[in-house]
Amino acid sequence: MGLELIVGPPNSGRAPAVLERLRAAVDRDPVLVVPSGDEAARFERDLAADGGCVGVTIRTFASLVDEIALAAGAPPRQLLSDAQRLALLRSSVAATPLRALARSARSPGFARALDDLIAELEAALVSPAQLRAASEASETASTHERELADLYAAYEELRRRAGRDDAGSAMRAALDALRERPDAWPGRPLFLYGFDDLTEAQLELVRLLSRHAQLVIAVTWEDRRALTARSRLYMELLENPGADAVHRLEPRRTHTEVASLRHLDAELFEPEAGTVERDDGVRLLECAGERGEAEAVGLEIARLLADGARPDEIAIALRRPAGEGPLMASVLRSLGIPVALEAPIPLERTAVGRALLTLCRAAGEEGTPADLIAHLRADPSFPQGAVDWAERALRRGEVETLDDVWVRWREPPRHLRRLREAAGPAERLRALAACARELAEAPHRGAAPLVGERPRGTPLDPIELRAGLLAAELLEELAEVGDLPGCEQPDLDDAAEAIAAASVPAWRGSTEGRVRITSPYRLRSGRARFVFCCGLQEGSFPSAGERDPLLGEEARRALGIPALAQRADPADEERYLFHACVSRPTERLYLTWRSCDEEGHPSPRSPFIDEVLDLFADDNDAVEEKLKHTRGLARPVPAPEEAPDPRTLARALALRCGADEGAARRELADLGVAGETADEVARLLAGLPNPGWRPGPLAHPRVLGELGERRLLSAGALETWIECPYRWFVQHELEPQRLDPPADPLWLGGVVHAALHRLYAEAPGEDSIPRPGDVGRWKRRFGELLAEEMERPGRAAITPARKLAAERAREQVEAFLDAEAQRETDLRPRPELLEASFGIDEEGPGPLELGELALRGRIDRIDVAPDGRRALLHDYKTAVEVPGRKKLVTEGKLQLPLYMLAAQRELGLEPIGAVYHPLGGRRDRRPRGILLADEPLLDGLEHVNTDRCSPEELEETLEAAVEEARTKGGAMREGKIDRAPLNGECPRYCAYQAICRLERTPLGAADEGENGGRG
């Protein structure tokens, strides 16, 4: 019959195209195949809204496989449940002799990891025999891979003896049956929509069906960087012999009238993307801490609702909603916002799950009184007073064993008694299932409130009821495993592992009238008026990537099995998912990130933020300033008029009014807060601490003596002192040791500087700088050097986020090299003046003498004129923006002027300028710094006019830098530390707020009169 491809990017009308063809085939009993029940419900609504479409069958892929197997005369056997499959895997591990994997197999999560791997192997149509043969044929494969093949074979044998199927074996059976009876499918047209990727098994089914039926599949793809992750499916289908029609859809982008949203959808991640004028389509939220981000999002949503938006017109995208979603949902509910969290919550995070896990431990052979107490604390229906007495006895040493506690109770805990009285493992599991139901239901029996009555006791949480039901079903399924041939009967240890591996849906039902909290994978199939893309942190979104704990990337490549080695590049996948979020809103996109964690430690934001800013017409920093709303350390709480509860209102008033109770009362009156609420706020306000502690100056004679003996300083230390003396004190004197690897910006700066140094030292072209005819060689060589520096031993691991950052840096340096190739100049770098140092090596040039102080340093690059005297100093910065001449001294950036003096006095050169190169700049890459006017050698250099100056102005700038260095260096040597950030504003990259706490104090304004800083 043939395969028809409908290919297009998001917002190109793929769904309407599928529906059009579906309606045209309605007289032939067509089947629409979608990834999930949610998609099925959406298509049902679309069909019903258009008058219905009688005769259309909507299926998921799993139900399609069952229907094909029935049609081919090979009905599937009963499927193993997840818990039963896990139990069979544990039996397989116990029955297989292991050596390389013996230690790993004893860990609790081994069976779950093996389950995931075998499911992937089955979906790739890789049998145990194929895996074994590949491991034996590979020269680099080890015992590790062969033992995995043995475990896979042992599981398959147990499953066969049990007479059960799993999803993988059911698919293989359907494929075999269809090959034997190719005419079994009655020719009904098939339409596939919503699949951005297909497994090898699913692709094989598509190939077989397309030979005997009309098959239409819609594919998300266009030759764009944002959609690279989906090119594999397109190419696989295009190479199918039955692919006889390809319909390419052009992007329509009629989903929104907002120019910036249309532009982001079309140009995000494109190297040669154009720009768009700023409008109200994109807003940025910089927050402090995970809860702070949730509160900021909640307040924005509250504003939208107050302005007339419906909750179901708003969606929140989280990269991993199962982990971050519960806090977000909890905060939004506290603000009265209806929420639907579309994510599976680990069963062990629910009260029922915790109670069951601790009960399994308490009833086990090594159960302790502490285990029983933990179980009873998690049981909401058990009298907590009795638990207090049991814990008191344990803490006082009055009981040592579980039996000691047991005899103290006139009526022992019913759940533990039920397990102790069970006759054998199967009965224990059934008893545990009964406990699961009772743990969820018991607190609410007889407690249903009447209409208008306030509920008492434990609040009713649907998740807990679902958790109880799911756990009971899981445990009852485990109890049946012992009846399967060749399978040992699971017991409490197996139950605990199954509970730890299970999850419960946080929300079921319609999301109408609710704000959705969902993942990019689920969001991509729908639209929303307002989309909040949250948690944009490096390592979170883009994700750091997940590695298979049993079969790593090198092992997959070594095995030579294409279906295992062809995995999507994690960086491409993260780009695709972010683009999916960006392309969904019709009115406004919010991008939110956390500048720090809950303790004030800085947290680098996602590089995706800068990718978005690059698409606006203004300079990145200017755009960010206009689009960004900050709720960071400088604004730890909302304004009083935004406060959602009395405690937050008290903190907000403390920031605004300080210790002035009368002013706080007047604010309350202006806000219309009176009565008990006003009294409660006043009580909370009185209890907030008044920060009186201030650091410094240092006073200990030994400390001052040591500081006074220091003459040799670096420009970096001076600039840090000028930014904030207390930051210098913590960084240079307290020297807190970093537990984690260097932050990504530091890592990126290190590899880029190292690669640039090697590039100019080796000069791959005909000249010592790139020229128009050979700039391509320079760019290719830089890419090679950058890759080598990233892989250099001792550097931090390359995460997907770092890979994305390095790719972005490569593009930026290539643009810098293109610009340099166009410069007409006689200045050339000398190898001996690359990374030229002074005051560092005893045999090299000495330090720059500044009276009682001396300066040491290293200059990135010095270009020298043909006369060998006149020189231009270069310093590479990976930043987007660098200061110009007028800001060098006022903003404490003394490096360039002081390095010019060092080049003059210690290197014997005649500096005619010094510049920073903003490698991170996208549109304005002009170097900034200080340059002599009327110097012909500088005429070919791109520059900003205000950076040119006369010899007299240059001398004044150098003298001012020396004077500033002497003043600040002298204060440093005298120990005059203080919380005094430059211009009263803490730099957002400072890592020491947790120690300084300047911006975390609720009454920070009290400091303002003493140091002029901002609280």
N, C-alpha and C positions, 0 to 999 in steps of 0.2 A: 504493500500500500504506500508506504513512504513516511518520512519524518519531516515535519515542517517546523522550522525554528522562527520564533518571534524574538528578535534581539533588540534591546534598547537600554539606555541608562535609566536611572530613577526619574520619575515624572515624564516618561515618554508615552504613557498610555498602553502599557502591556496588558493590564487587567481588562480594559475595555476591548482590546483586540482579541483576547481570549474569549470574552463573553460574546462578542460578535460571531465568532466561528462556532461557539458552543450552541448558540441559538439556531444557526444555520443547519446544524446537524441533529436537531432535536428529534427528528423523525426516525433516527437510527439508534436511539437509546444510548446517548453518549455518557461517558464517565469522566468526571472532573476529579483529578487527583491533587490534593493539597498537603502541605507538611503537617498540619495539626488541626485539632478540632476548632480552634479559634478562627483559622482561615476558612474552614468549612462553614462556620456560622456567618462569617462576613459575606461570603459568596451567596449564601442562602438569602441574606438580607438584600443584597444587590439584585438578585434575581426576582425576589418578591416585590421590591420597589418598582421594578420595571414590568409589572404585570404577571410575574411568575414565569416558570419555564417547566411545565409538566414533562416528565420523562427523563430529566437529568438526574444522574446518580452522582453524589459527592462522596469521595472516599479519601482516606489517608493511604499512604503507601503500604502500611502493614495490612490494612483490610483488603487492598487490591491484591496483595500476594495471596491472601487466604482465598479470595474469589477465583484467582487463576488456578490455584492448586485444586480447588473443587472442580472447576471446569475441565481440568486435565486428568481427573480421576485419581488425584493423590491428595486427599484431604489431610490437612495438618493434624498431627497428634497434639495431645494436650501440652500446652507450653509450661515450662518451668517458670515459677515466679522468681523475682529477684532474690528473695531469701533462700529459696530452694537451690537456685543456681550457685549462690555463694556457698551453701553447705556442701554441694557436690565438689566445688573447687577446693574447699578445705579438706575433704576426703581424698581428693586427688593428690594434694600436697602431702598428706600424711602417708599415702601409699607409694609415693615415688621416691626412690633413693636420690638424694641430692648431696652435692658437695659444694659447688661454687655458689649455689643459692641457699645453702642450708641455714646460714645465719639470717638472711633476709626473710626466709620463709617462717621464721619464728616470730616476726614482728606482726602486730595486730592488723596492719593495713595491707599485708601482702596479698591476701585473697582478693581484696577489692581491686588492687592494681592489676593482678592477673586477670580478673574478670574484664576490666577495661581493655587490656591487651588482646585477649581472646576475641572479644566482641569486634575489635578493629580488624583482626586477622580474618574473622568470618566475613565481615563486610567487604574485605579486599579479595575474597575467594581464595585465600591461602589456607591450605589444609595442613594438618600436623606433618604429613609426609613431605609436603613441599618445603615447609620450614626446616625440617630435619635435613633434607637433601641440600638446601641452600647453605645451612650452617656447616655441613661437612665439605661442601665444594669450595667454600670461601677460605682464602689463605689466612685471613685475619680473624675470622669468627673463633670464639672460644667455647669452653665447656658451658659457659653461661647460656649461650644461645641454644646449644643442644639440649640442655636441661629444660629450657622453656618449651622446646618442641616436645619433650617427654611429658611435661605437665599438661600441655595442650592435648596430646594423644590420650593421656589418662582420663582427662575430663570427658573427652568425646566418647571413650569407652563406657564410662559410668553413665553418661546421658543416654547412650544407646541401650544399655542394659536396663535402665529405668523406664524405657519406652516413652520418653518425653522428647519434646523439641524445645529449642530456643529460637530466637528471632533469626539467627544466622542459619541454622539447619533448616528451618522452615523455608527460608528464601532459596537455599540450595535445592531443596526438594521441589519447589515450584519451578525453578529453572530447568532441572532435569526432566520434569514432567512435560514442560512446554517444548523442550527439544525433541522428546519422543513423540509428542502429539502437537505439532506446530499449528494444526487447524483447531485446537481445543478452544482457543479464544474466538468467540462467535463474530468477530469483525466489528464489534462496537467501537466507535471512535473514542480515542483517549486524549485528554487534555491535561497537561501538567503545568501547574502554576505555583510560584513561590519557592521553588527549589534553586538556591544559588550554588549548590554543590550536590553531587550525587556520588555515592560509593561505587566501587567497581561492580558490586552485585546489582545495584540499582541500574547502572549503565547497561549491564548485560541484559537485564530484563527489558529495558527500553529498546535495545538492538533487536531482540527476538520479537517483541510485539510490533515493531515498526515494519517488519516483513509481511505481516498479515492483517494489519489494521491501520487506519489513519491515526497518526499520533502527532499532536501539536504540543510543543513545549515552549514556554516563555522563559527567556534567559536574560538576566541582568548583566549587560556588558556593553562597553564602548571602549575604544582605544584611548583610555585615559588612565592616569596614574592612580586615581582614587579607586578604580575598579579593576586594577591588575589582579587582585586576589581571586576574581571570578573568571579570569581568562581560561583557566584549565577546563572548566565545564564546557565553555563555548567551543574550544578547540576539539575536545573529545567528541562532542555531538556533530561538529562540522565534518569530522573525519569518518563519521558513520556512513557506510555505503548507501544507506537508505535516505540520507539527508538530501532531498530533492528540491527543497524550497527554503529560502532564507529571506525573511522580511525584516528589514532594518528600520526601526522606528527612530525618528528624529526627536530630540528633546523638545517638549512643548512648553514646559514650565509655566503653564497657565494656572498652576495650583496657588500661585501667590502674585500679588501686585507689587510686592516690596522688592525694589531693585537690588538691594544688597543680598537678600536671600536668593534671588535668581542667580546673581553673580557667584555666590558661594557654591551653589549647586553645580554650576557649570565649570568653574575655574579652580576650585580647591585642589591644591597639590600640583597644579600644572606648572612646569618650569618657566614658561613664557607667559604666564597669566597677566591679563590686564588688571586695571584697578577700577574701583567704583567709588562714587561719593558716599560719604557717611550718611545714614538715615537712621530711623528708629527700629530697624529690623534686627539689630544685634546689640546686646548689652552684655557687659562683663561684670562678674561679681567676685571680688577677692575677699576671702573669709579667713577667720582664725579658728582652726580646729574643726574636727568632723561635726561636732554638735553646732558650732558656730555657723558652718556652712548650711546645715539643715535649718537652723533658725532663720538665716538670711533668705533662703529659698522660700520658707514658709511665709515670711513677711511679704516677699514679692508676690506670692500667690494670693495672699490675703488682699493685697491691693488690687490685683486683677479681678478677684471675685467681687470686691466692693465696687469696681468700675463696670460690672455687668457681665463679666465672662462666666461661663458655666464651668463647673469642675471638670467635666469630661472633655472640655476643649483644651485641657492642660495635660502635658505628659512630662515626666521626669525620667531621663535616661541615665542609668548607672551601669558601668562596665560589668560589675558583679553585684547585682541587686540582692542576691542571697546573703552577702556579707554586709553590705552598706545599707541595704534597704530597710531593715527593721528600725534602725535609729531614725532614718529619715521619716518613715511612716509614723513612728511614735511622736516625733516633734510636731509633725503636721496635724496629727490627731489632737495634740494638746492645744493647738491653735483653733480647733473646731473645724478643720478642713477634712472633708470625707476623702478617704484614700483607698485605693486598691493596689496592694503590693503584689505584682505578678512575678513571683519568685518562689522557688522551693526553699523552705527553711529546714536546716538539719534537725532531725527528730530529737537529737540529744540536747538541742537548745531550748526545747519546750519543757514546761514543768513536768509533763507526763514522761517525756523521754529521760529527764534527769532522775526522776523517781524510779523508773524502771532500771536504769543502769546501776544506780546505787543499790537497788534491791537485788540485782543479779550478783553484785559483789558481796553483799551481806549474806546471801543465801549460799554462796560458794564455800568450798572447803577452807579457804583462807579468809573468810569473812571476819571482820573486826567490829567492835562496838562503834567505832568512828564511822564505818560504812553504814551501819543501821541508823545512826543519828542523822547522817547526811540524807538517807532515804526518807526518814520521817520529817525532816525539815522541808523536803520537796513535796510532801503529801499535804495539800491544803486542807484536807478534811480531818487530819489527825490533830488532837489537842496539843498545842505547842507547849503548854505548861508542863505536861508529862515529859516532853522531850527535854525541857530545861532541867528537870530533875535527873534525867538519865545522863545528860552532858555534865551536870555538876558532879555526879558520882564518878564519871570517867576522869574528869580533870583532877579530882581529889584522890585518885588512886583506889577508890573503893571497889571498882570492877576492872577486870583485866580481859576477860573473854566474853564472847557473845552469850554464852550460857549464863554467865554471871548476871548479865543484864536481863536475860530471859526470865530468870527465877524471881526477879524483883517486881515483875508486872503480874498483877492479879489476872489481867486479861492481855496476853501478849499481842503484839502488833499483828493484825489480821492477815496482811499480805505475806509477811514472813512466815507466819504459821501455816498459811495455805501452801506455800512452797515446801516447807519442811514435811508436811503431811502427804505430799504427792508421792505416788508409787512409781518411781522411775523417771528417766529424762523426758519422755514424751508427755507424761502427765504433768511434769513440772512446767513444761512449755505451755500446755493448755491452761494450767493454773495461772501462769504469768500473763497469758492473754486475758483471762478474766480480771486480773488485777489492773491491766491497762484500761479496760473499759470503766472499771470502778473508779480509778484515779481521775479520769476525765469527768465522770458524771456525778460522783458522790457529793462534791461540794455544792451542787445546785439542786439536789433533790428536795422538794418541798419549799424551795426558796424563790419560786417565780413571783415577782411583784405584781400587784394589781395595777390597773391603769392609773397613772398619775402618782403611784407610790414609788419612793426612792429605793433602788435595790440595795439589799444588805448582804454582807458576807463577801465571798470571793466573786469578783466581777466575772461575768460570762464571757469567755473568749472562744470564738468559734475555732481558732487554731488548735486549742487544747482538745476540743471534742474531736476534731479531725485527727489529731495526733493519737488519741486513745483508740479510735477505730482502726487507723492504719496500723498501729503497733499490734493490736489484737489480731488482725488478719495476717500480718507478717509472722507472728508467733505461732498461730494455728497452722500456717503453711509449713513452718519449720518442723512442727510436731509430726507431719506426715512424711518427712524425708526418710525416716527409719524404715518405712514400708517399701521404699524403692529398692530394687535389687542392687546389691553391692554397696549400699550407702550406710554408713554408721549413723546412729541416731544422734542428732545434735543435742547439746545440753546448754546450760546457762552461759558458758563462755561463748558459744556460737550465737546465742541470743543477744548477748551484749555487743558482739561485733556487728550483727545484722542491724541492731538498733542504731549503732554509731554510724552505719553506712546509709541508713534510710533518711528520707526527707519528706516533708509534708507541705502541700501547697499553702502559701500564706493567704491566697484569695481564690475563691471559686465563684463563678457566676458572672453576671453582666457587670461591666464597668461603667454603665450609664450613671451619670450623676456623681462620678468619683474621679479624682486626680489619679492617673495611672503612674505607678513607679515600676519601671520595666527595664529590660536590657535592650541594647541596640539591635540585637537579633529579632526581638519581638516588635520593636518600634518601626522597623524598616517596612513592614507591610501595611502601615496605617499612616494617618496624618493627625496633626493637632494644630490648633491655632497658635498655641504657645508651647515651646519645647525648652526644657531646662536640661542641658547636658552637664552633669555634675561630676565631681571627683576627678577633674582634669589635672592629675598629678603624674609626674614621671614615675613609671613603675606600676601605675594603676590604670591610666588611660592616656597613652598606650600602655598596654599590659606588659609586664616583664616576661610574659610567655610561660607556658607550662611544658615541662619536659616529662617524657615518659620515664618513670623510675626503673622500668625493667628493660626497655629497648631504646637506647639513645640514638641520636641522629647518625653518629659514625657507624654504629652497629647496623642500622637500617641500610645505609649505603653499602656496607661491606657484604651484606647478604645478597644484594643484587636483585631484589624483588621489586619491580617498578611500582607496584601498587602501594608498597610500604614507604618507598623513598620519595614519592611525589606528594609531599605535604606542602601546604601553602606557607610561604614566607611569613613569619609572625608580623613583621613590619608592614607588609602589604595588607594583611588581615586587619590590623589596627587602623590603617588608613581607611580601608573600606568601611569599617564600623563607624568611625567618626564621621565620614561623609554621609553614612546612612542617617545619623542624627541631624546633621546640618541640612539635609534635603527634606526633612519632614515638616518643619513649621510653615504655616501659611501667613503668620503675622509677625512673630518675633521669636528670635533664638537667644536664649540666655546661656552663657558659658561661665561656669563657676569652678573655682579652685581654692585650695587652702594654702595661704602663704606660710603657715606654720602649723605645728600640731598643738595638742591641748596644753602643753607645757611651754610653748613659745619657741621651740626649736624650728628653724626654717625648713620649709618643705618645697623643693623646686617644682614649679608648675610644668604642665605638659608643653612640649614644643608645638603642639597643635594650636595653642593660643597664638603664637607668633605667625603660624601659617595663615590663620584667619586675618590677623592684622595686616599682613603683607598685601592683602587684596583690596585695601582701602587706599584712597588717593593720597591722604596725608602721610606724614612720617609716622612710623609705628608708635613712638612714644606719645606723639600728639593725639593720635587716634585713641590710644589706650586711655589717655587722660580724659578724653571726652566721653568714651563709652563705659568707663569703669566706675562701679560703685563699690566702695571699700567698707567691709566690716571686719577689719583685721585687728591687730593688737592695739592700734591707736583708737579703735572704736569697739571695745569689747562687748558693749550692750547696745540695744536700739535706743533711739531718742525716746523721751518719756511718752510722747503721744503714740508711739508704736509698741510700747511694752505690752506683752500678752498676759502677764500675771503680776501679782503684787511684788514678788521677789525681784523680778526683772525691772519693775518700775522703781523700786528702792535703789537698785544699782544705778539706773539711769539718772535718778535725782542726785545721787551721790556725785556722779561725774559733773553734773551741771551746777549743783549748788554747794558742793563741798560739805563742810560741817555746819553750814548755816541752816538750822532747823526752820527758822521763820521763812526763809526763801523757799525751802522744800514744801512747807505748808501752803504757801501762796501758789506754787506750781500745781499742787494737788487741786486747789480750788479752781484754778484756771482750766484744769483738765476735767473738771466736774466730778472728781473723786471725793467722796465724803463718807461719813458713817464708819462702819466696821472696817471697810476696805482701807480708808485713810488711816485709821488707827493701826491696822496691820502693817501698812507700808511704813508708818512712822517707827514702829517697833523694829522692823527689819533694818531701817535706815540707821537707827541708833546702834545696832549690833555690828555694822560694817566697820572694819578696822581703818584707823587713820594712819597712813604710813608716815612714820617719823624718821625711820632709818634712812640714812644717806651714806653712800660710800665715800671714803677718802676725806681729805688727802692722807697719803701714807705718812706715818709718824715714827715707826720703829727705827732707831739709829742704825742698826746693821743693814736694814733694807735701804735706807737713804744713802748710806755709805756705799753700798754696792752699786746703786743707781748712779751716784755721782762719779764713780770711777769709769763709767761707760762713756767712751768717746765715739766709737765706731757704730754708726747707725745706718739703716737702709732707708731708701725712699719709701718703700712699702710700710715700714714701721712708722715713719713720720706721717704718712697719709692716713694710716689707721688711727693714730693719736688725734689728728685733726678731725676725722670723722666722728670720733667719740673717745675721750681718754679712758673711759671705763672699758670700752671694747678692747682697746689696746692692752689694758691691764690684764683682762681675762685671757686674751689670746696669746700675749707674749710672756706674761709672768706666771699666771696660774696654769697655763698650758693644759687645758682639759684634753684628755686623750680621746680620739675618735674611735668608736667601736665599729662603726660601719665604714664601707669604702668611701673614698673621696666623693663629694657631691658631683653630679653629672657636669655642671658648668666647669668645675675645676678639672675634671677628667678631660673634657672636650678641649679646654684651653691648653692643657699639657700636650695632647696629641697633635693639635694643630700647630703649635709653636715648634714642636720637634720636627714635624714633617716639613714646615716652611724652612727651618734652618738647614735641613739636609738638602732641600730642593735648590736653594741658592748656593749652597756650598758645592753641589755637584753640577749645577747649571746644564741642563740637558739640551740647550740650544746652542746656536753659534755665538751668542753673546752672553754676558753675565746677567742680563735681565731678559725677560721674554720680548720677542719682536713679532710683528704681525705675521711673518712667514713661518714661525716655529712655535707660536703660542699653544698650538694643539699638543705638541710634545710636552711642553711644560705642564699642561693640565693633566695629560695622561700620567706623567711621572708623579705629579702630586697625588693623584688618586692611589697609585701604587704605594707611595711612601706613607700616606695616611693609613692604608690598610695594614702596612707593616708595623707602624707605631701602635695601632690599636691592638695588634696581636703580640706586642713586645712582652716578654716574660716580666712578671711583677706588676703589670697594669691590672686594673679591675676588670671583672668579667664584662663581656659585651652583651648587654641586654637589648631587647628590641627598641627601647626608648633611646639608648645610646647609639644604636645603629641608625635610627632615624635622625638623631642630632648630628651624627657624623656625615650622613648623606647631605643634610642641609648645609653643614659647614663646607663640604666639598664644593657644592654649587656656589657658595659665597666666595670661596677662595678663587674658584675659576673666574668669577666675575671680576675679582680684584686683579687677576693675571691678565684678563682681557683689557682692563683699563690701563694697566701698566704697559702693556704692549703698544698702546696707542700714544704713549708719552714720548715726546721728542726731547731728550735730555742727554747731556754729556756726563752726568753723574753715574757712577757705577759702583756696585758693592765690591769690597775686597774680601777674599776669604778670611784673612786674619782679623777683619773687623766685623765678622758675623759673630754674634754673642760676645762682643768685646766686653771684658770685665775690668774693673778698677777697684782696688782696695780689697780684693778677695784672695788672690794668690800672692804669696810672699815674693815670688820671682817676677810677677807682673807689675803693671802700673799701680801706683799707690793710691790711697783714698783721696777724695776731694776734701781739703782742709777748710773748715768753716769756723775758725777761732777755737773755742773750747770743744767743738764737735768736729767729726769727720764723717764723710759719707762713702759708702761702698755701693756697688751696683753692677748690673749687666745690661748692656744695650743690645736690643734685638738685631739691629742692622745699621751699618753706617755706609752711605754712598759718598764717594770721594770724587772731586773734580779732576780733570787731567793734570792740573798743577800739583796735585798731591796734598793740598792744604785745605781748600774749602770743602766742607762736608755737610751732608744732610742726614740727620738721625731719624730712624724709623722705629716705631714700636707698634706691634700687632695687638689689636684688641678684638676679641670675639663678640664684643658688645654691639648693640644697634647704633648707639650714639656715643660720641666722645666729646670732651670739652674743647672749646676754641681758646684763642689767646686771652680773651678778656676774663675767662673763668678759671684759668690755670691757678692763679694765686688765691682768688676769692673762694674757690671751692676746694682749696687745699691740694690741688693736683700739682705737686712740686717736681714730679719726676722729670718732665721734659726740660724745664729751665736748669735744674741742677745737673742733669746729664749733659746739657750743652756746656756748662762750665767745666765738668769733668773731662769732656772731650777736648776742650781747649787747654786746660792746665795739665792734665795727666797723659793725654794721648797725642798732644802736639798738633791738633787740628784747628781749623778756623771755622767753627759752625756757622752756617748761614740759615739754619732752620732746624726744627725738630717737629715731627708730626706723629699723631696716632692714626692708625688705619682702622676704621670701624668695619671689620670683616662681616659683622652681622647685619650691616645696613643693606637694605634691599633696593631702595630707590636712590638715596643720597649716600654714595660711598666715598665722597671726597674726604681726603685726609684733613684732619684739623690739628692745630697746634700754633706754632709761632714761626713766622717766616720773614726774612728781610725783604723789604720793598726794593724795587729797582735792582734786583739781582738777576741778571740774565739767565743764570743757570737754573733758576726756579720757574722760568716762564712756561716751560712745558708741563709743569706739575699742576693738576687740577687743585684748586684751592678756594677757600672762602675769603672774600676781599678783606673782611675785618681781621683776618689772621695775619695779614701783611703789616709790617711796621717799619719805622725808620730805625737806623742804628741807635739813636738816642732812646727810642721807646723800647728797643730790645734790651739795652743796658738797664733801663729802669725796671723792666720785668725781671731780669736776672737778679738785680739788687733786692727787689721786693721778695723774691723767692728765698734768697739767702737770709734776709732778715726774718722771714716767717719761719724758716727752718731753725734758725738760732733761738727764736722765742719759744716755739713749740718744743724743740729739742731740750731747751733749758728747763721748761716746765716738766717735761718727761723725766729728766734726771733728778728733779726735785720732788718727784712723787705726787704732783698735784692732780691726782685723778678725781673725776667727778662724773656724774651722769649728765653729760652735756653734749648731746649729739649735734653735729653741724647743722646750723639753721633750725635747731630745735626739733629735728625730725629723724627718727631712727631709720637707718637704711633697711630696706625690706629683706636683704640677704643676711642680716646679722644673725648669728647663731647663738647669741648669748642672752636673749631676753629672759630665759629661764633663770639666769643668775642675777641679771640687773633688775628685771621686773619693772622697769620704768613705766612701760605702757600697759602693764597689767593691773596697776593699782586703781581701785575704784575712785580714789580721791586724788588722781594725778595732778589736778590743777593746783594743788597746794604747793607743788614744787615750782610753779611758774615764776613766782616772785623772787626766788633765790638764784636760779640759774638761767632763767629765760627760756628754758626748754619747754617742750610741749609734753603734757602728761599723757 
